[in-house]
Amino acid sequence: MTQLTNEMIIQSLNKSSPFMGIELILFGGMLIIFGIVYFFKLKKEQNSGRKKGIIIGVVLIAFLIGILVFKGSLKYSAIQYSIENNCFEVVTDTVARTNSTTDDDGDTTYYVYLTNNGKVTVSRNTYYDCSTGKSVYVVIAKGRFGGKYPTGQLYSTSRYQYVNK
């Protein structure tokens, strides 16, 4: 049985963290562009009710994307805070079920549903390592304001033994 240490967890979190930061920048930039372009289009349009309705709809979609970016930024901030202050939490949980979805372009996203921590997006290797009823360690990032966010780092309790050092 391999010992799972805080150093191993921090290395794993550091590997996944840059991708999450790039994703936030892209979605945030897209939101800003949507907002600016459609604000000026709405201001420019005079009396076309149908066009204004379409523009308002697109602005609402941009607003919803903004909410997703905000949620993602909270999780990203919590992961960064946990790495810097070594204040993440490792808890034991049970896999309720697994699921995967494939986009039109062929990209597959893997999910593991946990009994106590809900839906977590995981890597392909972790997905195939998890099965229903299996006990796993879940790494949970702690935010500055007390929020807790599952990070997607799951470790099988049959393969790893967590040592808090």
CORJOPE-V79690 format. One record per residue. N is the residue number from 1. PSI is psi in whole degrees, -180 to 180 (NA if undefined). NEAR is the number of other ideal C-beta (glycine too) atoms within 8 Angstrom. Layout:
N/PSI/NEAR  N/PSI/NEAR
This chain:
1/131/6  2/139/6  3/130/8  4/117/12  5/166/8  6/-34/9  7/-41/6  8/-42/8  9/-43/13  10/-41/10  11/-43/8  12/-41/10  13/-38/16  14/-34/8  15/-37/7  16/-18/12  17/-43/12  18/-39/7  19/-41/7  20/-37/12  21/-41/9  22/-41/8  23/-43/9  24/-40/12  25/-44/8  26/-48/8  27/-39/12  28/-41/10  29/-41/8  30/-40/10  31/-45/12  32/-44/8  33/-46/8  34/-49/13  35/-47/10  36/-49/8  37/-48/8  38/-24/12  39/-46/9  40/-34/8  41/-42/9  42/-40/11  43/-35/6  44/-37/6  45/140/10  46/-76/4  47/18/4  48/100/7  49/-40/6  50/-45/6  51/-38/8  52/-38/10  53/-42/8  54/-44/8  55/-42/12  56/-40/9  57/-44/8  58/-38/10  59/-39/13  60/-39/8  61/-42/9  62/-37/13  63/-42/8  64/-39/8  65/-38/12  66/-38/9  67/-42/8  68/-40/9  69/-41/12  70/-45/8  71/-42/8  72/-37/12  73/-33/10  74/-44/11  75/-44/11  76/-44/12  77/-41/10  78/-40/15  79/-45/15  80/-43/9  81/-42/13  82/-38/13  83/-47/12  84/-37/6  85/4/6  86/49/8  87/28/7  88/169/14  89/139/8  90/118/11  91/158/9  92/137/7  93/170/12  94/139/10  95/120/16  96/-44/7  97/169/7  98/157/12  99/154/7  100/150/9  101/144/7  102/128/7  103/173/8  104/-30/3  105/4/4  106/-2/6  107/133/6  108/133/9  109/134/9  110/137/13  111/145/13  112/128/15  113/121/11  114/152/15  115/-46/7  116/-21/7  117/8/10  118/-153/7  119/130/7  120/131/13  121/130/7  122/170/11  123/167/7  124/-44/7  125/-43/6  126/-40/12  127/-47/13  128/-18/6  129/-20/7  130/143/13  131/160/6  132/132/7  133/-7/5  134/142/10  135/133/9  136/156/15  137/135/14  138/129/14  139/123/15  140/123/13  141/143/15  142/128/12  143/170/12  144/-31/6  145/23/4  146/-3/6  147/147/8  148/134/10  149/118/11  150/133/12  151/-12/11  152/0/10  153/107/10  154/140/14  155/131/11  156/132/12  157/-19/10  158/-22/6  159/-30/7  160/152/11  161/120/8  162/128/9  163/117/7  164/80/5  165/NA/4
